[in-house]
Amino acid sequence: MTNARFLTAPKTEPGAASLTAPRAALAACLALSCLFSAGLAAPRQAQAQETPPEARQETPAAPAPAASGPRGAIAMHGAPQLPEGFDHLPYADPAAAKGGRLSIGFLGAFDSLNPFNLKAGSTAQGLNGNIFETLMTRSLDEPFTLYGLIAESVETDPGRTHVVFRLNPKARFSDGTPITSQDVRWTFELLRARGRPQHRAAYSAVKSVETPDAHTIRYELGDGADRELPLTLALMPVLARHTIDLEKFDDASLAVPTGSGPYRIAEVKPGERLVLKRDPDYWAKDLPVRRGLYNFDEIDIQYFRDANSLFEAFAAGLVDFREETSPTRWTRAYDFPAVRDGRVLRAALPIGGPKGMEGYAFNMRRPLFQDVRVREALAMMFDFEWINANLYSGLFQRTKSFFDDSELASTGRPASAAERALLAPFPGAVRADVMEGAWAPPVTDGTGHDRRQPRRALALLGEAGWTLQDGRLMKDGRQFAFEIMARDRNQEKLALNYADSLARIGVAARVRLVDEVQYQRRRQKFDFDVMTGSWLASPSPGNEQRSRWGSKSASQEASFNLAGVRSPAVDALIDALLRARTREDFVAAVRAYDRVLLSGFYIVPLFHASEQWTAYSSDLARPDALPSYGSPTGGSTLDLWSRKALERRADRPPG
């Protein structure tokens, strides 16, 4: 699978969710990155013995500060880890060499440079952070803590009924125009009215906005039931209103945007190439949250139509970095000359934080998938044991929770009293085995011919009115048939294997391979039967869950509610995790939420790896300390890395 590898994601802004496009490392995330995050953990050493994720995340958060007033940081729970006046982020190297060129490759294509409208599914990658910036930025060493960027301070009350941001007077767009509170307000109103569903849903909770002066903006948030809302607003991008044509905002556009980030767009070749050049006048280059980041003078982003072409370009030295997503290639294909002579290095870097969920989403807008017994039966036919051994060299683990490998996962532990209290108003929403922590995805004997799962699946389908007749699963004279949409050869290969397994119980599953543009458009309009979804996990799930599983998002075009879930229990538990004031209450709410999602069998869980497989030019340098959460690279364009060759030149004596 293209996306099964890296399923932990930090939070960015609400429009940055991504489910199906390949990550930059995954070659994916629908063009803006992914979702929200949060916690307290020391930076990890890349080669050190790893602390288990649960042990890291269960460390109690520091108590919230008693004093109010403007502060340079805000945490979802507890207090920020870094003190006021910190020098740099723990995993960044402020001594990293600046300069040089980075060449990276992504799969797919792009037809837009606007990641904020409904057509953002095909937007070029590499824009968020490099071009567009948010009011505050998160630390990858904490579950969900934000530090000042465009906004130099944030102020809220204990009930979080309002939030005030004061902008850094030095903040500028790349054309030199000062960023004012009016730019922030204009962006907020634009995205609330015409942004992606995540923007509209999150920002609609704001009751009123005031801009008392050019550097202050205040939001009134009502009763504070959504305690994440101040942080959600802090992660809002700030757009250059003087450069945006409102009449064309809703269109996919290749007009070069003006941002406030460390890079400018220097070259665009639609669908094929994007070149970013460092802005020598970048206003925030000396801020603590930027020291040691964005070290390359130029970033050349190339797009490739298929995975083989991308790999060949890397092997030929045309691309500097690659995240490998194919176990077969990882174990067998890295024997080319550049690897043998040391010009290319390989490393399996640990990924911190919960592992998210990738799986086949059943589109419940189709009557065929509306019976939970049918969905569970279909999921039983995915033979992970055979697939992992024969296709993936045994390198993957079966995913069993939407927050796997973390304290947020419900599997393997019975529901606590707090969880049961949250679930009490929704009898039947959680199955007994899920409530007791005893449920796990079915396990086969790995031969490819296990008869136990087909028998169990046919029994469930029989309860739903389907019968096996002459080798075909039938009901009311029609065979059970559907299409699995795939975006690349890797997805196609896996889907064909799954289709073969389904044929054993008389299900006719057709696999259809479509190009990237068609894939994204069909996804956005929910024009599919079954497709792969990747729900990247954050150590602090929050508002983004509404666009993934909330009832309102089921009918919102381009939302990430692929399955079309409409569940009062899901909605109530999203509310519960958003209003939680303590880490303990938050964990209980997320676990209860996980149990409801698992009980719905909305998807067929696939698999994940706990390491990020990377191959890169030996001229690239990375910090010794890795972030505790999210990508070891710091982002899709290697925000934390630099060029070794520049360091060597800097060390040479003059003359």
ABEGO torsion letter per residue (X at the ends): XAAAABABBBBBBAAABBAABBBAAAGBEBGAEBBBBBEBBBBBBAABBBBBAAAAAABBBBBBBABBEBBABBBABEBBABBBGBABBAABBAABBBEEBBBBBBBEBBABABAABAAAAABBBGABGAABBBABBBBAABABBBBBBABABBBBBAAGABBBBBBBAABBBAAGBBBBAAAAAAAAAAAAAABBAAAAAAAAABABBBBABAABBBBBAEAGABAAAAAAAAABBBBBAAABBAAAAABBBABBBBBABABBBABBBBGABBBBBBBAABAAAABAAABGBGABABBBBBBBABAAAAAAAAAAGABABBBBABAAAAAAABABAAAAAGABBBBBBBBBEBBBBBBBBBBAABAAAABAAAAAAAAAABBAAAAAAAAAGGABBBBABAABGBAABABGBBBBAAAAAAAAABBGABBAAAAAGABBBBBBAGAGABAAAAAAAAAAAAAAGBBBBGGBBBBGGBBBBBBBBBABAAAAAAAAAAAAAAAAAGBBBBBBBBBAAAAAAAAAAGBBABBBBBBBBBABBBAAAAAAABAAAAABBGBABAAGBBBAAAAAAAAAAAABABAAAAAAAAAAAAAAAAAAGABBBBBBBABBBBBBBAABBBBABBBABEBAAGEAAGAABBBAAAAAAAABBBX
